[in-house]
Amino acid sequence: MSKIYKPRSISGFPEWLPEVRALELSWIDHIRKVFESYGFVNIETPAVEEIDVLLSKGETDKEIYVLNRLQADEKDKSDARLALHFDLTVPFARYTTQHFNELTFPFKRYQIQKVWRGERPQEGRFREFYQCDIDIINPESLPVHFDAEIPAVIDEILQGFGIPAYTIYVNNRKILLGYMNGLGLTDNAAMALRILDKRDKIGPEGVKKQLIEDLKLSEEIAEKALALATIKGNDVSVIEKARALGIKNDLFEEGLQELEYVLKSLGGFVGNRLMADLSIVRGFDYYTGTVYETKLNDYPEFGTVSGGGRYEDLAGQYIAKKLPGVGITIGLTRLLDKMVREGIIKPKRPSRTDVLITVFEDAQRAEALSIAAQMRGRGLNVEVFHSTQKFQKQVGYADKKEIPFVWFLPVDGKGHEVKNMKTGEQIAADPATWQPTVEERT
Amino acid sequence: MSKIYKPRSISGFPEWLPEVRALELSWIDHIRKVFESYGFVNIETPAVEEIDVLLSKGETDKEIYVLNRLQADEKDKSDARLALHFDLTVPFARYTTQHFNELTFPFKRYQIQKVWRGERPQEGRFREFYQCDIDIINPESLPVHFDAEIPAVIDEILQGFGIPAYTIYVNNRKILLGYMNGLGLTDNAAMALRILDKRDKIGPEGVKKQLIEDLKLSEEIAEKALALATIKGNDVSVIEKARALGIKNDLFEEGLQELEYVLKSLGGFVGNRLMADLSIVRGFDYYTGTVYETKLNDYPEFGTVSGGGRYEDLAGQYIAKKLPGVGITIGLTRLLDKMVREGIIKPKRPSRTDVLITVFEDAQRAEALSIAAQMRGRGLNVEVFHSTQKFQKQVGYADKKEIPFVWFLPVDGKGHEVKNMKTGEQIAADPATWQPTVEERT
């Protein structure tokens, strides 16, 4: 073919080299393992939903990709209204209502899939990325025990990644809302929380100013509202400090008790990586209780690694049943991209091959294939070199692919030998029993 | 919210219940394990490609889904020409050319991703489905050893699924083309193969009729063309039978030698599940050597489970380099759907939870959580029941979720006990050391 079309990368759609993809896959495997160790059940939903499903929760600020067939069959309207999902929460809500009678409740589900958003791409913001979600939902009511389980799951996952120090911030919207109510704010309590949420951006003084100007609060009330947001700590002393502010309100008290339960439950597991921070709001209005937000301690500008919370009702727009739940999501792609670009986490070797069997004469190939099959039978990953090229070529292939061992078949009276590519050591070995250690295979 | 939007299933986009998804995931894990055991390297490409990339190979009969943003920013044309990929071969070709200098050759890649085709849905034909592909490519030339490796990989995968008897058919297009050339067909040889390919549909008599009518062949030549297509067998005797037809042609002879090599290499591994069948053509024109086609012996109407072959040039439309290769794909979704619908393969249990720890008093919860953490530490998947509901409720949850063991904390002077849900047996057990067998955990 004479005409060559030179493809370019598509902005916002990340594509990794094999060694970065190997790292990503190892992260996904680890996430799955932790999710499953807590009894979460996997589901996968189609990449597409009906547009009406995506929009049924009302206005969405996510830019949606709509599908059209290139050669549309005018008579077939069956796929006229499809679009790519922009998160996994809406598909999960739709899935739950559609298969309601076939699911076991409390339904602990996990979902690891790509989502698509037609946003303008910029550093750390992608148009296609992995989300890793867990949620627990139950008809009518859901015990607070699950609120305490989620940070334990997230902590175990992040510990396994080997990323730099992070903090899992936890708060409870009932504390915030009840406190505002106790201060006399009712209709404008939600607005006050939205202003409080800008604390990182505009500072405490900025928040105070907006509370006074936008909500017509007195300076005293504005300062009291801010006082709550300054409370943070690793243990239940935060509960005492909040109570010491002297607000009497049932919702406030309920929130404090829930937060106290979460902190007490988790203290032993997560230690000082868990921080109660009464300034945490979380953007979405639909959170109603516990909220979570995880940040890297030394990369504040990176934003949230993982966020979530408790909600009153998952799927009221699709089903006449109340489904309270609690859930969290990990933004895998952003985190991986950041860690690799910063050189903090090294990519893995591109293949999982443990050993390359070299072949220097065609007559050896049958033996090489037979040994390879034998080794695979005991769980090893084995390649047989594809030609009888010279030593340098074959070892060079293992080197480039970072294969940790190279095997030599018997020659000139010598028996089988295996070379450790890292140490350079070459020793006699029995193909029927040779086994590298787990560490050597990583 | 008062307005309820009742979602429906979207035709052609399969969605499984958790227990079928668990089966699918176990298949994908098995496929990965086998691919990796042969040294294949994973890549993942975006769901989308530029439309120009998808169409650059010329006409495509796959209906393509084009993306449009719902709230398109008129000034931003960066994503104006994107569409969902309809297979993994085109993205692989594009990937290889784009990252050419960073890859190690021979490049053995595997890719397990969903693809989308806007075809009219019908039984066994989906609009969204998983493809599982391997290919090996190398600049300029690629040894025939790899042609022999691929059926070994496919056989190991299919053996692990536990599906009913199947046959991996293998042929070589050089045999077919060389034979036709030897019969005097040159310009119309490709057309003759296309007619031969309809053998299953129109029968040998139909093929003969078309060869005579459409290509103006004599009855004698048409019969000779058909004679080749009747040769099949499990061993190299097929090579002798083909030579006995008396055609002298270099390409024919080259094909026979390649097929003989594949059969000899694989004989020991795949046994009578491998069948040389000189009638196999494989639709795509771009195959130039070995071709593969796997079918279920008792479900001929189901068609191809897995197909592939050798090609001269992967990516001539994107790069001025010759990249010969050999590859195969497994149509995972179709096969899984068929096996589950026919009741041949049973879904798995929805979760991987090994044991449910019951809690009948709030005071026990801390101990339950601590034991759960201890058990997870040694690799078990553990749930703690979320409330102190009565015995029936808690055991009922384990039963519905098919959790194989239920744990009872010490009570009334009795120690820890664990109940095997399958046998009903309940015995004393030590939470620090208790370990179910691999079989009990499956």
Chai-1 contact restraints between the chains, C-beta under 6 A:
chainA,res_idxA,chainB,res_idxB,connection_type,confidence,min_distance_angstrom,max_distance_angstrom,comment,restraint_id
A,M1,B,G316,contact,1.0,0.0,6.0,A-B,restraint_1
A,M1,B,Q317,contact,1.0,0.0,6.0,A-B,restraint_2
A,Y5,B,D52,contact,1.0,0.0,6.0,A-B,restraint_3
A,Y5,B,S56,contact,1.0,0.0,6.0,A-B,restraint_4
A,Y5,B,Q317,contact,1.0,0.0,6.0,A-B,restraint_5
A,P7,B,V53,contact,1.0,0.0,6.0,A-B,restraint_6
A,P7,B,R94,contact,1.0,0.0,6.0,A-B,restraint_7
A,P7,B,Q98,contact,1.0,0.0,6.0,A-B,restraint_8
A,P7,B,Y318,contact,1.0,0.0,6.0,A-B,restraint_9
A,S11,B,S78,contact,1.0,0.0,6.0,A-B,restraint_10
A,F13,B,P46,contact,1.0,0.0,6.0,A-B,restraint_11
A,E15,B,T45,contact,1.0,0.0,6.0,A-B,restraint_12
A,L17,B,E102,contact,1.0,0.0,6.0,A-B,restraint_13
A,P18,B,V41,contact,1.0,0.0,6.0,A-B,restraint_14
A,P18,B,I43,contact,1.0,0.0,6.0,A-B,restraint_15
A,R21,B,N42,contact,1.0,0.0,6.0,A-B,restraint_16
A,R21,B,I43,contact,1.0,0.0,6.0,A-B,restraint_17
A,R21,B,E44,contact,1.0,0.0,6.0,A-B,restraint_18
A,E36,B,R352,contact,1.0,0.0,6.0,A-B,restraint_19
A,E36,B,N381,contact,1.0,0.0,6.0,A-B,restraint_20
A,S37,B,R376,contact,1.0,0.0,6.0,A-B,restraint_21
A,S37,B,N381,contact,1.0,0.0,6.0,A-B,restraint_22
A,G39,B,S351,contact,1.0,0.0,6.0,A-B,restraint_23
A,G39,B,T353,contact,1.0,0.0,6.0,A-B,restraint_24
A,G39,B,E383,contact,1.0,0.0,6.0,A-B,restraint_25
A,V41,B,P18,contact,1.0,0.0,6.0,A-B,restraint_26
A,V41,B,P350,contact,1.0,0.0,6.0,A-B,restraint_27
A,V41,B,S351,contact,1.0,0.0,6.0,A-B,restraint_28
A,N42,B,R21,contact,1.0,0.0,6.0,A-B,restraint_29
A,N42,B,L25,contact,1.0,0.0,6.0,A-B,restraint_30
A,I43,B,P18,contact,1.0,0.0,6.0,A-B,restraint_31
A,I43,B,R21,contact,1.0,0.0,6.0,A-B,restraint_32
A,E44,B,R21,contact,1.0,0.0,6.0,A-B,restraint_33
A,T45,B,E15,contact,1.0,0.0,6.0,A-B,restraint_34
A,P46,B,F13,contact,1.0,0.0,6.0,A-B,restraint_35
A,P46,B,E15,contact,1.0,0.0,6.0,A-B,restraint_36
A,P46,B,E128,contact,1.0,0.0,6.0,A-B,restraint_37
A,D52,B,Y5,contact,1.0,0.0,6.0,A-B,restraint_38
A,V53,B,P7,contact,1.0,0.0,6.0,A-B,restraint_39
A,S56,B,Y5,contact,1.0,0.0,6.0,A-B,restraint_40
A,E63,B,R69,contact,1.0,0.0,6.0,A-B,restraint_41
A,E63,B,Q71,contact,1.0,0.0,6.0,A-B,restraint_42
A,I64,B,L70,contact,1.0,0.0,6.0,A-B,restraint_43
A,Y65,B,L67,contact,1.0,0.0,6.0,A-B,restraint_44
A,V66,B,N68,contact,1.0,0.0,6.0,A-B,restraint_45
A,V66,B,L70,contact,1.0,0.0,6.0,A-B,restraint_46
A,L67,B,Y65,contact,1.0,0.0,6.0,A-B,restraint_47
A,N68,B,V66,contact,1.0,0.0,6.0,A-B,restraint_48
A,R69,B,E63,contact,1.0,0.0,6.0,A-B,restraint_49
A,R69,B,G118,contact,1.0,0.0,6.0,A-B,restraint_50
A,L70,B,I64,contact,1.0,0.0,6.0,A-B,restraint_51
A,L70,B,V66,contact,1.0,0.0,6.0,A-B,restraint_52
A,Q71,B,E63,contact,1.0,0.0,6.0,A-B,restraint_53
A,S78,B,S11,contact,1.0,0.0,6.0,A-B,restraint_54
A,R94,B,P7,contact,1.0,0.0,6.0,A-B,restraint_55
A,Q98,B,P7,contact,1.0,0.0,6.0,A-B,restraint_56
A,E102,B,L17,contact,1.0,0.0,6.0,A-B,restraint_57
A,T104,B,K400,contact,1.0,0.0,6.0,A-B,restraint_58
A,T104,B,K401,contact,1.0,0.0,6.0,A-B,restraint_59
A,G118,B,R69,contact,1.0,0.0,6.0,A-B,restraint_60
A,E128,B,P46,contact,1.0,0.0,6.0,A-B,restraint_61
A,P143,B,H386,contact,1.0,0.0,6.0,A-B,restraint_62
A,P143,B,S387,contact,1.0,0.0,6.0,A-B,restraint_63
A,H145,B,H386,contact,1.0,0.0,6.0,A-B,restraint_64
A,G316,B,M1,contact,1.0,0.0,6.0,A-B,restraint_65
A,Q317,B,M1,contact,1.0,0.0,6.0,A-B,restraint_66
A,Q317,B,Y5,contact,1.0,0.0,6.0,A-B,restraint_67
A,Y318,B,P7,contact,1.0,0.0,6.0,A-B,restraint_68
A,P350,B,V41,contact,1.0,0.0,6.0,A-B,restraint_69
A,S351,B,G39,contact,1.0,0.0,6.0,A-B,restraint_70
A,S351,B,V41,contact,1.0,0.0,6.0,A-B,restraint_71
A,R352,B,E36,contact,1.0,0.0,6.0,A-B,restraint_72
A,T353,B,G39,contact,1.0,0.0,6.0,A-B,restraint_73
A,R376,B,S37,contact,1.0,0.0,6.0,A-B,restraint_74
A,N381,B,E36,contact,1.0,0.0,6.0,A-B,restraint_75
A,N381,B,S37,contact,1.0,0.0,6.0,A-B,restraint_76
A,E383,B,G39,contact,1.0,0.0,6.0,A-B,restraint_77
A,H386,B,P143,contact,1.0,0.0,6.0,A-B,restraint_78
A,H386,B,H145,contact,1.0,0.0,6.0,A-B,restraint_79
A,S387,B,P143,contact,1.0,0.0,6.0,A-B,restraint_80
A,K400,B,T104,contact,1.0,0.0,6.0,A-B,restraint_81
A,K401,B,T104,contact,1.0,0.0,6.0,A-B,restraint_82
